[in-house]
Amino acid sequence: MNASSAPPLYIASLLANFFEAGWSIQVLLGDMNRTQFEASRLARPEIERHLRTMSDSARALPAEVRDQMPRVDWQSWEDLGAYVPPHDEHARSLVWTALEAWLPPAGAELRRYRRRLPELWRFQL
């Protein structure tokens, strides 16, 4: 599906899902370090569920929309889905990198894009 054929409501929903899942992760993660995160029986599965939402949303966004927001590494978010839930040390390391290094700047960039490209974020038919 390309941006010209994707309904605006669909695009706005995907962007909102991605952003809200990221916000939820930041709230759940708080100031946990990696050891605390990996040991968490409550927060970790919820965070992983939100990471899956972010990956699925990034994958579903039309390329033309992703291209309008180049400061978000959409491909990395999409690729992350193959590692959630993590089953080995490489995947656990990648998930932690996403949480620690990718998530904060992605959220900041999306806030800027929402101000610059409000039409992408409008829930309209």
ROROTI-588783 format. One record per atom (N, C-alpha, C): x, y, z; atom name; residue in one letter. Coordinates in steps of 0.2 Angstrom, whole numbers, plus 2048, in hexadecimal, padded with zeros to 3 digits. Example, Ala and Ser with C-alpha at 12.3 -4.5 7.8 and 13.67 -1.06 7.14 Angstrom:
// ROROTI-588783
@X:842&Y:7E4&Z:827&atomo:N&residuo:A
@X:83E&Y:7EA&Z:827&atomo:CA&residuo:A
@X:842&Y:7F0&Z:827&atomo:C&residuo:A
@X:840&Y:7F5&Z:823&atomo:N&residuo:S
@X:844&Y:7FB&Z:824&atomo:CA&residuo:S
@X:840&Y:800&Z:827&atomo:C&residuo:S
//
This chain:
// ROROTI-588783
@X:804&Y:7FA&Z:800&atomo:N&residuo:M
@X:800&Y:800&Z:800&atomo:CA&residuo:M
@X:804&Y:806&Z:800&atomo:C&residuo:M
@X:803&Y:80B&Z:7FC&atomo:N&residuo:N
@X:807&Y:811&Z:7FC&atomo:CA&residuo:N
@X:803&Y:816&Z:7FF&atomo:C&residuo:N
@X:807&Y:81C&Z:800&atomo:N&residuo:A
@X:804&Y:821&Z:804&atomo:CA&residuo:A
@X:7FE&Y:824&Z:801&atomo:C&residuo:A
@X:7FE&Y:825&Z:7FA&atomo:N&residuo:S
@X:7F8&Y:828&Z:7F6&atomo:CA&residuo:S
@X:7F2&Y:823&Z:7F7&atomo:C&residuo:S
@X:7F3&Y:81D&Z:7F8&atomo:N&residuo:S
@X:7ED&Y:818&Z:7F8&atomo:CA&residuo:S
@X:7EB&Y:816&Z:7FF&atomo:C&residuo:S
@X:7F0&Y:818&Z:804&atomo:N&residuo:A
@X:7EF&Y:816&Z:80B&atomo:CA&residuo:A
@X:7EA&Y:81C&Z:80E&atomo:C&residuo:A
@X:7E5&Y:81A&Z:811&atomo:N&residuo:P
@X:7E0&Y:81F&Z:814&atomo:CA&residuo:P
@X:7E4&Y:823&Z:81A&atomo:C&residuo:P
@X:7E2&Y:829&Z:81A&atomo:N&residuo:P
@X:7E6&Y:82D&Z:81F&atomo:CA&residuo:P
@X:7E4&Y:82A&Z:826&atomo:C&residuo:P
@X:7DF&Y:827&Z:828&atomo:N&residuo:L
@X:7DD&Y:825&Z:82E&atomo:CA&residuo:L
@X:7E2&Y:81F&Z:830&atomo:C&residuo:L
@X:7E3&Y:81B&Z:82B&atomo:N&residuo:Y
@X:7E8&Y:815&Z:82B&atomo:CA&residuo:Y
@X:7EF&Y:818&Z:82D&atomo:C&residuo:Y
@X:7F1&Y:81D&Z:82A&atomo:N&residuo:I
@X:7F8&Y:81F&Z:82B&atomo:CA&residuo:I
@X:7F8&Y:822&Z:832&atomo:C&residuo:I
@X:7F3&Y:826&Z:834&atomo:N&residuo:A
@X:7F3&Y:82A&Z:83A&atomo:CA&residuo:A
@X:7F3&Y:824&Z:840&atomo:C&residuo:A
@X:7EF&Y:81F&Z:83F&atomo:N&residuo:S
@X:7EF&Y:819&Z:844&atomo:CA&residuo:S
@X:7F5&Y:816&Z:845&atomo:C&residuo:S
@X:7F9&Y:815&Z:83F&atomo:N&residuo:L
@X:800&Y:811&Z:840&atomo:CA&residuo:L
@X:804&Y:816&Z:843&atomo:C&residuo:L
@X:805&Y:81C&Z:842&atomo:N&residuo:L
@X:809&Y:821&Z:845&atomo:CA&residuo:L
@X:807&Y:822&Z:84C&atomo:C&residuo:L
@X:801&Y:822&Z:84E&atomo:N&residuo:A
@X:7FF&Y:822&Z:855&atomo:CA&residuo:A
@X:801&Y:81C&Z:859&atomo:C&residuo:A
@X:800&Y:816&Z:856&atomo:N&residuo:N
@X:801&Y:810&Z:859&atomo:CA&residuo:N
@X:809&Y:810&Z:85A&atomo:C&residuo:N
@X:80D&Y:812&Z:856&atomo:N&residuo:F
@X:814&Y:812&Z:856&atomo:CA&residuo:F
@X:816&Y:816&Z:85C&atomo:C&residuo:F
@X:814&Y:81C&Z:85C&atomo:N&residuo:F
@X:815&Y:821&Z:861&atomo:CA&residuo:F
@X:813&Y:81F&Z:868&atomo:C&residuo:F
@X:80D&Y:81D&Z:869&atomo:N&residuo:E
@X:80A&Y:81C&Z:86F&atomo:CA&residuo:E
@X:80D&Y:815&Z:872&atomo:C&residuo:E
@X:80F&Y:811&Z:86E&atomo:N&residuo:A
@X:813&Y:80B&Z:870&atomo:CA&residuo:A
@X:819&Y:80D&Z:873&atomo:C&residuo:A
@X:81D&Y:811&Z:870&atomo:N&residuo:G
@X:823&Y:814&Z:872&atomo:CA&residuo:G
@X:823&Y:817&Z:879&atomo:C&residuo:G
@X:81D&Y:81B&Z:879&atomo:N&residuo:W
@X:81C&Y:81F&Z:87F&atomo:CA&residuo:W
@X:81B&Y:81A&Z:885&atomo:C&residuo:W
@X:817&Y:815&Z:884&atomo:N&residuo:S
@X:815&Y:810&Z:889&atomo:CA&residuo:S
@X:81B&Y:80C&Z:88B&atomo:C&residuo:S
@X:820&Y:80B&Z:886&atomo:N&residuo:I
@X:826&Y:808&Z:888&atomo:CA&residuo:I
@X:82A&Y:80C&Z:88D&atomo:C&residuo:I
@X:82B&Y:813&Z:88B&atomo:N&residuo:Q
@X:82E&Y:817&Z:890&atomo:CA&residuo:Q
@X:82C&Y:817&Z:897&atomo:C&residuo:Q
@X:825&Y:817&Z:897&atomo:N&residuo:V
@X:822&Y:817&Z:89E&atomo:CA&residuo:V
@X:823&Y:811&Z:8A1&atomo:C&residuo:V
@X:823&Y:80B&Z:89E&atomo:N&residuo:L
@X:824&Y:805&Z:8A1&atomo:CA&residuo:L
@X:82B&Y:804&Z:8A3&atomo:C&residuo:L
@X:830&Y:806&Z:89F&atomo:N&residuo:L
@X:837&Y:805&Z:8A0&atomo:CA&residuo:L
@X:839&Y:80A&Z:8A5&atomo:C&residuo:L
@X:837&Y:810&Z:8A6&atomo:N&residuo:G
@X:839&Y:814&Z:8AB&atomo:CA&residuo:G
@X:841&Y:815&Z:8AB&atomo:C&residuo:G
@X:844&Y:814&Z:8B1&atomo:N&residuo:D
@X:84B&Y:814&Z:8B1&atomo:CA&residuo:D
@X:84E&Y:80D&Z:8B2&atomo:C&residuo:D
@X:84B&Y:808&Z:8B0&atomo:N&residuo:M
@X:84E&Y:801&Z:8B0&atomo:CA&residuo:M
@X:854&Y:801&Z:8AC&atomo:C&residuo:M
@X:859&Y:7FD&Z:8AF&atomo:N&residuo:N
@X:85F&Y:7FB&Z:8AB&atomo:CA&residuo:N
@X:85D&Y:7F5&Z:8A7&atomo:C&residuo:N
@X:862&Y:7F3&Z:8A3&atomo:N&residuo:R
@X:861&Y:7EC&Z:89F&atomo:CA&residuo:R
@X:85F&Y:7E6&Z:8A4&atomo:C&residuo:R
@X:863&Y:7E6&Z:8A9&atomo:N&residuo:T
@X:862&Y:7E0&Z:8AE&atomo:CA&residuo:T
@X:85B&Y:7E0&Z:8B1&atomo:C&residuo:T
@X:859&Y:7E6&Z:8B3&atomo:N&residuo:Q
@X:852&Y:7E6&Z:8B6&atomo:CA&residuo:Q
@X:84D&Y:7E5&Z:8B1&atomo:C&residuo:Q
@X:84E&Y:7E8&Z:8AB&atomo:N&residuo:F
@X:849&Y:7E6&Z:8A5&atomo:CA&residuo:F
@X:848&Y:7DF&Z:8A4&atomo:C&residuo:F
@X:84E&Y:7DC&Z:8A3&atomo:N&residuo:E
@X:84E&Y:7D5&Z:8A1&atomo:CA&residuo:E
@X:84B&Y:7D0&Z:8A6&atomo:C&residuo:E
@X:84C&Y:7D2&Z:8AD&atomo:N&residuo:A
@X:849&Y:7CF&Z:8B2&atomo:CA&residuo:A
@X:842&Y:7D0&Z:8B4&atomo:C&residuo:A
@X:83F&Y:7D5&Z:8B1&atomo:N&residuo:S
@X:838&Y:7D7&Z:8B2&atomo:CA&residuo:S
@X:833&Y:7D2&Z:8AF&atomo:C&residuo:S
@X:82F&Y:7CF&Z:8B3&atomo:N&residuo:R
@X:82A&Y:7CB&Z:8B1&atomo:CA&residuo:R
@X:824&Y:7CE&Z:8AF&atomo:C&residuo:R
@X:823&Y:7D5&Z:8B1&atomo:N&residuo:L
@X:81D&Y:7D8&Z:8AF&atomo:CA&residuo:L
@X:81E&Y:7DD&Z:8A9&atomo:C&residuo:L
@X:823&Y:7E2&Z:8AA&atomo:N&residuo:A
@X:825&Y:7E7&Z:8A5&atomo:CA&residuo:A
@X:827&Y:7E4&Z:89F&atomo:C&residuo:A
@X:82C&Y:7DF&Z:89F&atomo:N&residuo:R
@X:82F&Y:7DD&Z:899&atomo:CA&residuo:R
@X:82A&Y:7DA&Z:894&atomo:C&residuo:R
@X:826&Y:7D6&Z:896&atomo:N&residuo:P
@X:821&Y:7D3&Z:890&atomo:CA&residuo:P
@X:81D&Y:7D9&Z:88D&atomo:C&residuo:P
@X:81B&Y:7DE&Z:891&atomo:N&residuo:E
@X:817&Y:7E3&Z:88F&atomo:CA&residuo:E
@X:81B&Y:7E8&Z:88A&atomo:C&residuo:E
@X:821&Y:7E9&Z:88C&atomo:N&residuo:I
@X:826&Y:7ED&Z:888&atomo:CA&residuo:I
@X:827&Y:7E9&Z:881&atomo:C&residuo:I
@X:828&Y:7E3&Z:882&atomo:N&residuo:E
@X:829&Y:7DF&Z:87B&atomo:CA&residuo:E
@X:823&Y:7DF&Z:877&atomo:C&residuo:E
@X:81D&Y:7DF&Z:87A&atomo:N&residuo:R
@X:816&Y:7E0&Z:876&atomo:CA&residuo:R
@X:816&Y:7E6&Z:873&atomo:C&residuo:R
@X:818&Y:7EC&Z:876&atomo:N&residuo:H
@X:818&Y:7F2&Z:873&atomo:CA&residuo:H
@X:81E&Y:7F3&Z:86E&atomo:C&residuo:H
@X:823&Y:7F0&Z:86F&atomo:N&residuo:L
@X:828&Y:7F0&Z:869&atomo:CA&residuo:L
@X:826&Y:7EC&Z:863&atomo:C&residuo:L
@X:822&Y:7E7&Z:864&atomo:N&residuo:R
@X:81F&Y:7E3&Z:85E&atomo:CA&residuo:R
@X:81A&Y:7E8&Z:85B&atomo:C&residuo:R
@X:816&Y:7EC&Z:85E&atomo:N&residuo:T
@X:812&Y:7F1&Z:85B&atomo:CA&residuo:T
@X:815&Y:7F6&Z:857&atomo:C&residuo:T
@X:81B&Y:7F8&Z:85A&atomo:N&residuo:M
@X:81F&Y:7FD&Z:857&atomo:CA&residuo:M
@X:822&Y:7FA&Z:850&atomo:C&residuo:M
@X:824&Y:7F4&Z:850&atomo:N&residuo:S
@X:827&Y:7F1&Z:84B&atomo:CA&residuo:S
@X:822&Y:7F0&Z:845&atomo:C&residuo:S
@X:81C&Y:7ED&Z:847&atomo:N&residuo:D
@X:816&Y:7EC&Z:843&atomo:CA&residuo:D
@X:814&Y:7F2&Z:83F&atomo:C&residuo:D
@X:814&Y:7F8&Z:843&atomo:N&residuo:S
@X:811&Y:7FE&Z:841&atomo:CA&residuo:S
@X:817&Y:801&Z:83C&atomo:C&residuo:S
@X:81D&Y:800&Z:83D&atomo:N&residuo:A
@X:822&Y:803&Z:839&atomo:CA&residuo:A
@X:822&Y:7FF&Z:832&atomo:C&residuo:A
@X:821&Y:7F8&Z:833&atomo:N&residuo:R
@X:820&Y:7F4&Z:82D&atomo:CA&residuo:R
@X:81A&Y:7F6&Z:828&atomo:C&residuo:R
@X:815&Y:7F8&Z:82B&atomo:N&residuo:A
@X:80F&Y:7F9&Z:828&atomo:CA&residuo:A
@X:80E&Y:800&Z:825&atomo:C&residuo:A
@X:812&Y:805&Z:827&atomo:N&residuo:L
@X:812&Y:80C&Z:825&atomo:CA&residuo:L
@X:815&Y:80C&Z:81D&atomo:C&residuo:L
@X:811&Y:80F&Z:819&atomo:N&residuo:P
@X:813&Y:80F&Z:812&atomo:CA&residuo:P
@X:81A&Y:813&Z:812&atomo:C&residuo:P
@X:81E&Y:811&Z:80D&atomo:N&residuo:A
@X:825&Y:813&Z:80C&atomo:CA&residuo:A
@X:825&Y:81B&Z:80B&atomo:C&residuo:A
@X:820&Y:81D&Z:807&atomo:N&residuo:E
@X:81F&Y:824&Z:806&atomo:CA&residuo:E
@X:81E&Y:828&Z:80D&atomo:C&residuo:E
@X:81B&Y:825&Z:811&atomo:N&residuo:V
@X:81A&Y:829&Z:818&atomo:CA&residuo:V
@X:821&Y:828&Z:81C&atomo:C&residuo:V
@X:824&Y:823&Z:81C&atomo:N&residuo:R
@X:82A&Y:822&Z:81F&atomo:CA&residuo:R
@X:82F&Y:827&Z:81D&atomo:C&residuo:R
@X:82F&Y:827&Z:816&atomo:N&residuo:D
@X:834&Y:82C&Z:813&atomo:CA&residuo:D
@X:833&Y:833&Z:815&atomo:C&residuo:D
@X:82D&Y:835&Z:817&atomo:N&residuo:Q
@X:82C&Y:83C&Z:819&atomo:CA&residuo:Q
@X:82F&Y:83D&Z:820&atomo:C&residuo:Q
@X:831&Y:838&Z:824&atomo:N&residuo:M
@X:833&Y:838&Z:82B&atomo:CA&residuo:M
@X:83A&Y:834&Z:82B&atomo:C&residuo:M
@X:83F&Y:837&Z:827&atomo:N&residuo:P
@X:845&Y:833&Z:827&atomo:CA&residuo:P
@X:84A&Y:832&Z:82D&atomo:C&residuo:P
@X:848&Y:837&Z:832&atomo:N&residuo:R
@X:84C&Y:836&Z:838&atomo:CA&residuo:R
@X:84A&Y:831&Z:83D&atomo:C&residuo:R
@X:845&Y:82D&Z:83B&atomo:N&residuo:V
@X:843&Y:827&Z:83F&atomo:CA&residuo:V
@X:845&Y:821&Z:83B&atomo:C&residuo:V
@X:849&Y:81D&Z:83E&atomo:N&residuo:D
@X:84C&Y:817&Z:83A&atomo:CA&residuo:D
@X:846&Y:812&Z:83A&atomo:C&residuo:D
@X:842&Y:813&Z:835&atomo:N&residuo:W
@X:83C&Y:80E&Z:835&atomo:CA&residuo:W
@X:83E&Y:807&Z:833&atomo:C&residuo:W
@X:843&Y:806&Z:82F&atomo:N&residuo:Q
@X:845&Y:7FF&Z:82D&atomo:CA&residuo:Q
@X:848&Y:7FB&Z:834&atomo:C&residuo:Q
@X:84C&Y:7FF&Z:838&atomo:N&residuo:S
@X:84E&Y:7FB&Z:83E&atomo:CA&residuo:S
@X:848&Y:7FA&Z:842&atomo:C&residuo:S
@X:843&Y:7FE&Z:843&atomo:N&residuo:W
@X:83D&Y:7FC&Z:847&atomo:CA&residuo:W
@X:83A&Y:7F6&Z:844&atomo:C&residuo:W
@X:839&Y:7F6&Z:83E&atomo:N&residuo:E
@X:836&Y:7F1&Z:83A&atomo:CA&residuo:E
@X:83A&Y:7EA&Z:83B&atomo:C&residuo:E
@X:840&Y:7EB&Z:83A&atomo:N&residuo:D
@X:844&Y:7E5&Z:83B&atomo:CA&residuo:D
@X:844&Y:7E2&Z:842&atomo:C&residuo:D
@X:843&Y:7E6&Z:847&atomo:N&residuo:L
@X:844&Y:7E4&Z:84E&atomo:CA&residuo:L
@X:83E&Y:7DF&Z:850&atomo:C&residuo:L
@X:839&Y:7DF&Z:84C&atomo:N&residuo:G
@X:833&Y:7DA&Z:84D&atomo:CA&residuo:G
@X:836&Y:7D3&Z:84D&atomo:C&residuo:G
@X:83B&Y:7D1&Z:849&atomo:N&residuo:A
@X:83E&Y:7CB&Z:849&atomo:CA&residuo:A
@X:841&Y:7C8&Z:84F&atomo:C&residuo:A
@X:843&Y:7CD&Z:853&atomo:N&residuo:Y
@X:846&Y:7CC&Z:85A&atomo:CA&residuo:Y
@X:842&Y:7CC&Z:860&atomo:C&residuo:Y
@X:83C&Y:7CD&Z:85F&atomo:N&residuo:V
@X:837&Y:7CE&Z:865&atomo:CA&residuo:V
@X:832&Y:7C9&Z:865&atomo:C&residuo:V
@X:831&Y:7C5&Z:86A&atomo:N&residuo:P
@X:836&Y:7C5&Z:870&atomo:CA&residuo:P
@X:83C&Y:7C2&Z:86F&atomo:C&residuo:P
@X:841&Y:7C5&Z:872&atomo:N&residuo:P
@X:848&Y:7C3&Z:871&atomo:CA&residuo:P
@X:849&Y:7BB&Z:874&atomo:C&residuo:P
@X:84D&Y:7B7&Z:870&atomo:N&residuo:H
@X:84E&Y:7B0&Z:872&atomo:CA&residuo:H
@X:855&Y:7AF&Z:873&atomo:C&residuo:H
@X:85A&Y:7B4&Z:871&atomo:N&residuo:D
@X:861&Y:7B3&Z:872&atomo:CA&residuo:D
@X:864&Y:7B9&Z:874&atomo:C&residuo:D
@X:86B&Y:7B9&Z:876&atomo:N&residuo:E
@X:86E&Y:7BF&Z:878&atomo:CA&residuo:E
@X:86E&Y:7C4&Z:873&atomo:C&residuo:E
@X:86F&Y:7C3&Z:86D&atomo:N&residuo:H
@X:86F&Y:7C8&Z:868&atomo:CA&residuo:H
@X:869&Y:7CB&Z:867&atomo:C&residuo:H
@X:863&Y:7C8&Z:868&atomo:N&residuo:A
@X:85C&Y:7CB&Z:868&atomo:CA&residuo:A
@X:85B&Y:7CF&Z:86E&atomo:C&residuo:A
@X:85D&Y:7CD&Z:874&atomo:N&residuo:R
@X:85D&Y:7D0&Z:87A&atomo:CA&residuo:R
@X:861&Y:7D7&Z:879&atomo:C&residuo:R
@X:866&Y:7D7&Z:877&atomo:N&residuo:S
@X:86B&Y:7DC&Z:876&atomo:CA&residuo:S
@X:868&Y:7E2&Z:871&atomo:C&residuo:S
@X:865&Y:7DF&Z:86C&atomo:N&residuo:L
@X:862&Y:7E3&Z:867&atomo:CA&residuo:L
@X:85B&Y:7E7&Z:86A&atomo:C&residuo:L
@X:857&Y:7E3&Z:86E&atomo:N&residuo:V
@X:851&Y:7E6&Z:871&atomo:CA&residuo:V
@X:854&Y:7EB&Z:876&atomo:C&residuo:V
@X:859&Y:7EA&Z:87A&atomo:N&residuo:W
@X:85B&Y:7EF&Z:87E&atomo:CA&residuo:W
@X:85E&Y:7F5&Z:87B&atomo:C&residuo:W
@X:861&Y:7F4&Z:875&atomo:N&residuo:T
@X:863&Y:7FA&Z:871&atomo:CA&residuo:T
@X:85E&Y:7FE&Z:86F&atomo:C&residuo:T
@X:858&Y:7FB&Z:86C&atomo:N&residuo:A
@X:852&Y:7FE&Z:86A&atomo:CA&residuo:A
@X:84F&Y:802&Z:870&atomo:C&residuo:A
@X:84F&Y:7FF&Z:876&atomo:N&residuo:L
@X:84C&Y:803&Z:87B&atomo:CA&residuo:L
@X:850&Y:809&Z:87E&atomo:C&residuo:L
@X:857&Y:808&Z:87E&atomo:N&residuo:E
@X:85B&Y:80D&Z:881&atomo:CA&residuo:E
@X:85D&Y:812&Z:87B&atomo:C&residuo:E
@X:85F&Y:810&Z:875&atomo:N&residuo:A
@X:862&Y:815&Z:870&atomo:CA&residuo:A
@X:85D&Y:817&Z:86B&atomo:C&residuo:A
@X:858&Y:813&Z:869&atomo:N&residuo:W
@X:854&Y:814&Z:863&atomo:CA&residuo:W
@X:84D&Y:818&Z:865&atomo:C&residuo:W
@X:84B&Y:816&Z:86B&atomo:N&residuo:L
@X:844&Y:818&Z:86D&atomo:CA&residuo:L
@X:844&Y:820&Z:86F&atomo:C&residuo:L
@X:848&Y:822&Z:873&atomo:N&residuo:P
@X:847&Y:829&Z:875&atomo:CA&residuo:P
@X:848&Y:82E&Z:86E&atomo:C&residuo:P
@X:84D&Y:82D&Z:86A&atomo:N&residuo:P
@X:84D&Y:832&Z:864&atomo:CA&residuo:P
@X:847&Y:831&Z:85F&atomo:C&residuo:P
@X:845&Y:82A&Z:85F&atomo:N&residuo:A
@X:83F&Y:829&Z:85A&atomo:CA&residuo:A
@X:839&Y:82D&Z:85D&atomo:C&residuo:A
@X:838&Y:82D&Z:863&atomo:N&residuo:G
@X:832&Y:831&Z:866&atomo:CA&residuo:G
@X:833&Y:838&Z:865&atomo:C&residuo:G
@X:839&Y:83B&Z:866&atomo:N&residuo:A
@X:83A&Y:842&Z:865&atomo:CA&residuo:A
@X:839&Y:844&Z:85E&atomo:C&residuo:A
@X:83C&Y:840&Z:859&atomo:N&residuo:E
@X:83B&Y:841&Z:852&atomo:CA&residuo:E
@X:834&Y:841&Z:850&atomo:C&residuo:E
@X:830&Y:83C&Z:853&atomo:N&residuo:L
@X:829&Y:83C&Z:851&atomo:CA&residuo:L
@X:825&Y:842&Z:853&atomo:C&residuo:L
@X:827&Y:844&Z:859&atomo:N&residuo:R
@X:824&Y:84B&Z:85C&atomo:CA&residuo:R
@X:825&Y:850&Z:857&atomo:C&residuo:R
@X:82B&Y:851&Z:854&atomo:N&residuo:R
@X:82D&Y:856&Z:850&atomo:CA&residuo:R
@X:829&Y:855&Z:849&atomo:C&residuo:R
@X:829&Y:84F&Z:847&atomo:N&residuo:Y
@X:825&Y:84E&Z:840&atomo:CA&residuo:Y
@X:81D&Y:84F&Z:841&atomo:C&residuo:Y
@X:81B&Y:84E&Z:847&atomo:N&residuo:R
@X:814&Y:84F&Z:848&atomo:CA&residuo:R
@X:812&Y:856&Z:847&atomo:C&residuo:R
@X:817&Y:85A&Z:84A&atomo:N&residuo:R
@X:816&Y:862&Z:849&atomo:CA&residuo:R
@X:817&Y:864&Z:842&atomo:C&residuo:R
@X:81C&Y:861&Z:83E&atomo:N&residuo:R
@X:81D&Y:863&Z:837&atomo:CA&residuo:R
@X:818&Y:860&Z:832&atomo:C&residuo:R
@X:816&Y:85A&Z:834&atomo:N&residuo:L
@X:812&Y:856&Z:82F&atomo:CA&residuo:L
@X:80B&Y:854&Z:832&atomo:C&residuo:L
@X:807&Y:859&Z:835&atomo:N&residuo:P
@X:801&Y:857&Z:838&atomo:CA&residuo:P
@X:7FC&Y:853&Z:834&atomo:C&residuo:P
@X:7FC&Y:854&Z:82E&atomo:N&residuo:E
@X:7F7&Y:850&Z:82A&atomo:CA&residuo:E
@X:7F8&Y:849&Z:82A&atomo:C&residuo:E
@X:7FE&Y:846&Z:82B&atomo:N&residuo:L
@X:7FF&Y:83F&Z:82C&atomo:CA&residuo:L
@X:7FC&Y:83C&Z:833&atomo:C&residuo:L
@X:7FB&Y:841&Z:837&atomo:N&residuo:W
@X:7F9&Y:83F&Z:83E&atomo:CA&residuo:W
@X:7F2&Y:840&Z:83F&atomo:C&residuo:W
@X:7EE&Y:843&Z:83A&atomo:N&residuo:R
@X:7E7&Y:844&Z:83B&atomo:CA&residuo:R
@X:7E3&Y:83E&Z:83A&atomo:C&residuo:R
@X:7DF&Y:83D&Z:83F&atomo:N&residuo:F
@X:7DA&Y:837&Z:83E&atomo:CA&residuo:F
@X:7D4&Y:83A&Z:83A&atomo:C&residuo:F
@X:7D4&Y:839&Z:834&atomo:N&residuo:Q
@X:7CF&Y:83B&Z:82F&atomo:CA&residuo:Q
@X:7CD&Y:835&Z:82A&atomo:C&residuo:Q
@X:7C7&Y:835&Z:828&atomo:N&residuo:L
@X:7C5&Y:830&Z:823&atomo:CA&residuo:L
@X:7C7&Y:833&Z:81C&atomo:C&residuo:L
//
